[in-house]
Amino acid sequence: MKITILCSDASHPVNEWLERWAACNNDRHAIEIVRSKHEASGGDLLFLISCSEIINARDRANYQKTLVVHASDLPNGRGWSPHIWQIVEGAREITLTLLEAEGKVDSGPIWKKLRVTIQATWLYDEINKALFDVELELMDYAVASFNSIMPIEQDAGVEPTYYPKRTPENSRVDPNRSIAEQFDQIRVCDPARFPAFFELRGHKYRLIVERY
């Protein structure tokens, strides 16, 4: 099988997991990891993992299947960075959904869902590990079920909800509120790309949290 993995950001922490998955499977499949749809060479299966590009019908026609791994219990939580928004809202369990890509964002038929428990004490890297490990499980499932899957349409009776794209401003912490109040917001911030920060007395400060 010829497989393409499209992950837009070379600095995204999921790349370590994607490279590991490719290394474990490249004796059975031809696998490429690309940063842009223009680099994708076509084939059997296209995985969209943390992909920020619009993948239209013409792009998808180069593959038999185009699949997305999305960290919400669809049709709830369509859109951007769903697991981060959910944890900020207080969620302690995240559903990861494997689905087919379609023209409307996160609306395609569902192949499989898996749930991940998020401990209240976990920090950014621990949350990522739990989620990314399950993403690889779903990718394994996609390959194993490629010729036998009967996907299920999303529930038309459920009104979808949507999350907006996060910006660096979403990492802002209020110095006048307690750490306890803002801990879920702080612990999901990427310390390398989008660190938590606050402004006080005319200066901006980066906030890095590590466990002793």
C-alpha positions as CSV (number, residue, x, y, z in Angstrom):
1,M,0.0,0.0,0.0
2,K,1.2,3.5,-0.8
3,I,0.5,5.8,2.1
4,T,1.0,9.6,2.5
5,I,1.0,11.4,5.8
6,L,0.4,15.1,5.5
7,C,1.4,17.1,8.6
8,S,1.7,20.8,7.8
9,D,4.0,21.9,10.6
10,A,7.5,20.3,10.8
11,S,7.8,21.6,14.4
12,H,4.6,20.0,15.6
13,P,5.4,17.4,18.4
14,V,3.3,14.8,16.7
15,N,6.0,14.4,14.0
16,E,8.1,12.2,16.4
17,W,5.2,9.8,16.6
18,L,4.5,9.9,12.8
19,E,8.2,9.2,12.0
20,R,8.1,6.2,14.4
21,W,4.9,4.9,12.8
22,A,6.4,5.2,9.4
23,A,9.6,3.4,10.5
24,C,7.6,0.5,11.9
25,N,5.5,0.1,8.8
26,N,7.8,0.9,5.9
27,D,8.8,-2.8,5.4
28,R,5.2,-3.5,4.4
29,H,4.1,-0.2,2.8
30,A,5.6,2.7,0.9
31,I,5.2,5.7,3.3
32,E,6.0,9.4,2.8
33,I,5.6,12.3,5.2
34,V,5.0,15.6,3.5
35,R,4.3,19.2,4.6
36,S,2.2,20.4,1.7
37,K,-0.4,18.8,-0.5
38,H,1.7,19.9,-3.4
39,E,4.4,17.4,-2.2
40,A,2.0,14.5,-2.0
41,S,2.5,12.0,-4.8
42,G,-0.8,10.1,-4.7
43,G,-1.5,6.5,-3.8
44,D,-3.9,4.4,-1.7
45,L,-4.2,6.3,1.6
46,L,-3.7,9.9,2.6
47,F,-3.7,10.6,6.4
48,L,-4.3,14.3,7.4
49,I,-2.6,14.7,10.8
50,S,-2.5,18.3,12.2
51,C,-3.1,19.5,8.6
52,S,-3.8,23.2,8.2
53,E,-4.4,23.1,4.4
54,I,-7.7,22.8,2.6
55,I,-7.7,19.4,0.9
56,N,-10.3,19.6,-1.8
57,A,-12.0,16.9,-3.9
58,R,-9.3,17.1,-6.6
59,D,-6.6,16.5,-4.0
60,R,-8.5,13.6,-2.5
61,A,-9.1,12.0,-5.9
62,N,-5.4,11.1,-6.0
63,Y,-6.0,8.6,-3.2
64,Q,-8.5,5.8,-2.7
65,K,-9.2,7.1,0.9
66,T,-8.3,10.3,2.7
67,L,-8.6,10.0,6.5
68,V,-8.4,12.5,9.3
69,V,-7.7,11.8,13.0
70,H,-9.7,14.4,15.0
71,A,-9.6,14.8,18.8
72,S,-13.3,15.2,19.5
73,D,-16.5,13.2,19.7
74,L,-17.8,14.2,16.3
75,P,-20.1,15.8,15.3
76,N,-19.3,17.8,18.5
77,G,-16.1,19.8,18.4
78,R,-15.4,20.2,14.7
79,G,-12.7,22.7,13.9
80,W,-9.4,23.6,15.3
81,S,-7.3,22.2,18.2
82,P,-10.4,20.5,19.8
83,H,-8.6,18.6,22.6
84,I,-7.0,21.9,23.8
85,W,-10.3,23.7,23.9
86,Q,-11.9,20.7,25.7
87,I,-9.2,20.5,28.4
88,V,-9.4,24.3,29.0
89,E,-13.2,23.7,29.5
90,G,-12.4,21.1,32.1
91,A,-12.7,17.8,30.1
92,R,-11.0,14.8,31.7
93,E,-11.7,12.4,28.7
94,I,-11.1,13.1,25.0
95,T,-12.5,11.1,22.2
96,L,-10.4,10.6,19.1
97,T,-12.3,10.1,15.9
98,L,-11.0,8.5,12.7
99,L,-13.0,9.8,9.8
100,E,-13.1,10.3,6.0
101,A,-12.2,13.8,4.8
102,E,-15.0,15.6,2.9
103,G,-15.6,19.1,1.6
104,K,-17.2,20.4,4.8
105,V,-14.8,20.4,7.7
106,D,-14.8,17.2,9.9
107,S,-18.2,16.1,8.5
108,G,-17.2,12.8,6.9
109,P,-18.2,9.2,7.7
110,I,-16.6,7.8,10.8
111,W,-14.4,4.7,10.8
112,K,-13.6,4.4,14.6
113,K,-13.6,6.2,17.9
114,L,-11.3,5.7,20.9
115,R,-11.4,7.4,24.2
116,V,-8.4,8.8,26.2
117,T,-8.5,9.7,29.9
118,I,-6.6,12.9,30.7
119,Q,-5.3,13.0,34.2
120,A,-5.9,16.3,36.0
121,T,-2.2,16.6,36.9
122,W,-0.8,15.9,33.4
123,L,1.2,18.6,31.7
124,Y,1.6,19.3,28.0
125,D,4.0,16.5,27.1
126,E,2.0,13.9,29.0
127,I,-1.2,14.9,27.4
128,N,0.4,14.8,23.9
129,K,1.8,11.3,24.6
130,A,-1.6,9.9,25.6
131,L,-3.3,11.4,22.5
132,F,-0.6,10.6,20.0
133,D,-0.3,7.0,21.1
134,V,-4.0,6.6,20.3
135,E,-3.6,8.4,17.0
136,L,-1.1,5.7,16.0
137,E,-3.6,3.0,17.1
138,L,-6.2,4.6,14.8
139,M,-3.7,4.7,11.9
140,D,-3.0,1.0,12.4
141,Y,-6.7,0.3,12.4
142,A,-7.2,2.3,9.2
143,V,-4.5,0.3,7.4
144,A,-5.8,-3.1,8.7
145,S,-9.4,-2.2,7.9
146,F,-8.8,-0.5,4.6
147,N,-10.5,-3.1,2.4
148,S,-13.3,-4.1,4.8
149,I,-14.4,-1.0,6.6
150,M,-18.1,0.0,6.6
151,P,-18.0,3.6,7.8
152,I,-20.9,5.2,9.7
153,E,-22.3,8.5,8.8
154,Q,-22.3,11.2,11.5
155,D,-25.6,11.6,13.4
156,A,-27.7,14.1,11.4
157,G,-29.9,14.6,14.4
158,V,-27.1,16.1,16.4
159,E,-26.3,19.8,15.8
160,P,-22.6,20.1,15.2
161,T,-20.5,22.4,17.4
162,Y,-17.3,24.1,16.2
163,Y,-14.1,25.3,17.7
164,P,-12.2,28.3,16.3
165,K,-8.5,28.4,15.4
166,R,-6.3,29.2,18.4
167,T,-3.9,32.1,18.3
168,P,-0.9,33.0,20.6
169,E,-3.3,35.3,22.4
170,N,-5.1,32.2,23.8
171,S,-1.9,31.4,25.8
172,R,-2.3,34.6,27.8
173,V,-2.6,34.2,31.5
174,D,-4.2,36.7,33.8
175,P,-1.7,37.7,36.6
176,N,-4.6,38.8,38.8
177,R,-6.2,35.4,38.9
178,S,-4.8,32.3,40.7
179,I,-2.7,29.6,39.1
180,A,-5.3,27.0,40.3
181,E,-8.0,28.8,38.3
182,Q,-6.0,28.9,35.2
183,F,-4.0,25.6,35.5
184,D,-5.9,23.8,32.7
185,Q,-5.2,26.7,30.3
186,I,-1.5,26.8,31.3
187,R,-0.9,23.1,31.0
188,V,-2.1,22.8,27.4
189,C,0.2,25.6,26.1
190,D,3.0,24.4,23.9
191,P,6.1,25.7,25.7
192,A,8.1,25.9,22.5
193,R,5.6,27.2,20.0
194,F,2.9,28.9,22.0
195,P,4.1,29.3,25.6
196,A,1.8,30.6,28.3
197,F,2.6,34.2,29.1
198,F,1.4,37.2,31.1
199,E,2.0,40.9,31.2
200,L,2.8,42.8,34.4
201,R,4.2,46.2,35.1
202,G,4.8,47.0,31.5
203,H,6.7,43.8,30.6
204,K,5.8,40.4,29.1
205,Y,6.8,37.2,30.8
206,R,6.8,33.6,29.6
207,L,5.5,31.0,32.0
208,I,6.9,27.5,31.9
209,V,5.5,24.8,34.2
210,E,7.5,21.7,35.0
211,R,6.8,19.0,37.6
212,Y,9.4,18.4,40.3
